[in-house]
C-alpha cells in the first residue's frame, strides 16, 4: 500500500469533524515544511554517521548518571541563570 493509499484509508476512518481538524493541521505542517528553508534543510540533511568517540560515550554516561540521581537543572532555572 502506498503512502497516499494509507493516508486515504486513515482519513476515511475518521469521523467528519476529526478528519477536517486533522487535515487542517496536516496542511499547515506541510506548508511550513515547504516554506521554511531551515526546516527544509534539516529535513534533507544526511544522518550523522560519525562513530561515537570514547569522550562522547563518557559524556553520555555522565549525563545519564546525573539524570538518574536528579542532578539536573529545569528549563526555567536555566533561563534564569542565563538571563532569559
C-alpha positions as CSV (number, residue, x, y, z in Angstrom):
1,X,0.0,0.0,0.0
2,X,1.4,3.4,-0.9
3,X,1.7,6.3,1.5
4,X,-1.2,8.1,-0.3
5,X,-3.4,5.0,0.0
6,X,-2.6,4.7,3.7
7,X,-3.5,8.4,4.2
8,X,-6.8,8.0,2.3
9,X,-7.6,5.0,4.4
10,X,-6.9,6.9,7.7
11,X,-8.9,9.9,6.6
12,X,-11.8,7.6,5.6
13,X,-11.8,6.0,9.0
14,X,-12.1,9.4,10.9
15,X,-15.4,11.0,11.7
16,X,-16.0,14.1,9.5
17,X,-15.1,16.7,12.2
18,X,-11.9,14.9,13.2
19,X,-10.9,14.4,9.6
20,X,-11.3,18.2,8.9
21,X,-9.2,19.1,12.0
22,X,-6.5,16.5,11.1
23,X,-6.4,17.7,7.5
24,X,-6.1,21.4,8.5
25,X,-3.2,20.5,10.9
26,X,-1.5,18.4,8.3
27,X,-1.8,21.1,5.6
28,X,-0.4,23.7,8.0
29,X,2.5,21.4,8.8
30,X,3.2,20.6,5.2
31,X,3.0,24.3,4.3
32,X,5.6,25.1,7.0
33,X,7.9,22.4,5.7
34,X,7.6,23.7,2.2
35,X,8.1,27.3,3.1
36,X,10.8,27.2,5.8
37,X,14.2,27.0,4.3
38,X,15.8,25.9,7.6
39,X,13.3,23.2,8.2
40,X,13.7,22.1,4.6
41,X,17.5,21.9,5.0
42,X,17.2,19.9,8.3
43,X,14.7,17.5,6.8
44,X,17.1,16.8,3.9
45,X,20.3,16.8,5.9
46,X,22.2,13.5,6.0
47,X,22.2,11.4,9.2
48,X,25.2,11.9,11.4
49,X,27.2,8.7,10.6
50,X,30.3,9.5,12.5
51,X,31.1,6.9,15.2
52,X,30.9,8.0,18.8
53,X,34.3,8.6,20.4
54,X,35.2,7.4,23.9
55,X,34.8,11.0,25.1
56,X,31.2,11.0,23.6
57,X,30.4,7.8,25.4
58,X,31.8,9.1,28.7
59,X,29.8,12.4,28.4
60,X,26.6,10.5,27.6
61,X,27.2,8.1,30.6
62,X,27.8,11.1,32.9
63,X,24.7,12.8,31.7
64,X,22.6,9.7,32.2
65,X,24.0,9.2,35.7
66,X,23.2,12.8,36.6
67,X,19.7,12.4,35.3
68,X,19.2,9.2,37.3
69,X,20.1,10.9,40.6
70,X,18.2,14.0,39.8
71,X,21.2,16.3,39.4
72,X,19.6,18.3,36.7
73,X,18.5,21.9,36.0
74,X,15.0,22.8,34.9
75,X,14.3,24.8,31.8
76,X,13.0,27.7,33.9
77,X,16.1,27.6,36.2
78,X,18.4,27.6,33.2
79,X,16.6,30.6,31.7
80,X,17.0,32.5,34.9
81,X,20.7,31.6,35.1
82,X,21.4,32.8,31.6
83,X,19.1,35.9,31.9
84,X,16.3,35.0,29.6
